Amino acid sequence: MLPLNPGPIAKLYSCGITPYDSAHLGHAYVYLVFDVLARRLDDLGHEARVVRNVTDVDDDLLRKARELGVHYLDLAAKEIAKFDRDMALLNLRPVYAEPRATSAIPEILSLIDAAITAGHAYLAGGSVYFDVSSFATFGAVSHYDRATMLELAAVHGGNPGDPHKRDPLDFVLWQPSLPDEPAWESLWGPGRPGWHIECSALALRELGESLDVHGGGRDLVFPHHECETAQSESVTGKPFVSHWLHVGLVGLDGIKMSKSLGNLVFVDALVARSEPAAVRLALLDHHYRTDWEWTDPLLDAAVDRLALWRSSVEGTPSTVLDDVRAALDDDLATPDALAAVDAAARVGAAVREAADLLGVSL
């Protein structure tokens, strides 16, 4: 069985896109992993509720909108529409909720106020910071040492050199806005939320105080998921996440795909070369925990695999559906699941139900 023990409703939260540019294959892979998990949980009799946020107020989004000379929400709307089309192409089921950070400003303000009241946050230099020294288990999500956390904080916008912080690892909950940035009124002056507080507020609002599964790309372990946990548990006093799902990174030409580097592969470009079901199969042929690299032969192999499966849609009865279920229950071993369907198709066994569980349309 899956190493989960959810109730009738399985609560899943996936960190979503920051819509300042097109989502690439690495993003799509994360959301595909959550889609497969949700399909199997539903297959087990649960109702899988997947919440995938949209970070529609963020340093990167505001910077890109400024460069393009457009309103940040217009830029976000354009990229969200493209993202939704790509996810539909890959046959991802609609998520339970896809809330925007800007929809949760009241919840964000309440969460920050509660953190201050409980002694976990402080106001300095016009910003509100979370005091990591007040949370005894800070670091328990990533298990990184202090030097590594400081290094990653600097890389991911944590600004450890901020002179207003009591500790370089303290992180922003609320910050003053620049003159051309959106601002909301608060007890601490007009401003906008920090990155981490947005996901906590949305997760708590949409799914409650404790999640069955939370995750995203493995590069979000620190600082994002570490900080989410600290600020959430410091206010609720309850475990924030039962199981973390951190997905490996997808590379191209030996380097992780990155918007800043521009070494990207996009879903719509792959679909222009082949049908969406083949693209989905190419992605599923990797275990979610591993980093891997996109190469064009992966799509060619997936086209051949899809043809094999379609040659045995209505074949003889077999155990292939149970084999796929067993593979998914073994830490979402999708490559093993695909191999089980391959074996069944080669001997003329019916594979439609197994393919359906994997979200592959035959």
Secondary structure, DSSP 8 states (H G I E B T S, - for coil): --S----SEEEEEE----TTS---HHHHHHHHHHHHHHHHHHHTT-EEEEEE-B--S-HHHHHHHHHHTS-HHHHHHHHHHHHHHHHHHTT----SB--BGGGGHHHHHHHHHHHHHTTSEEEETTEEEE-GGG-TTTTTTT---HHHHHHHHHHTT--TT-TT-SSTT-EEEEE---TTS--B--TT-SBEE-HHHHHHHHHHHHH-S-EEEEEEEGGGIIIIIHHHHHHHHHHH-S-SEEEEEEE--EEETTEE--TTTT----HHHHHHHS-HHHHHHHHHTS-TTS-EE--HHHHHHHHHHHHHHHTTTT-B--SHHHHHHHHHHTTS-HHHHHHHHHHHHHTTB--HHHHHHTT---
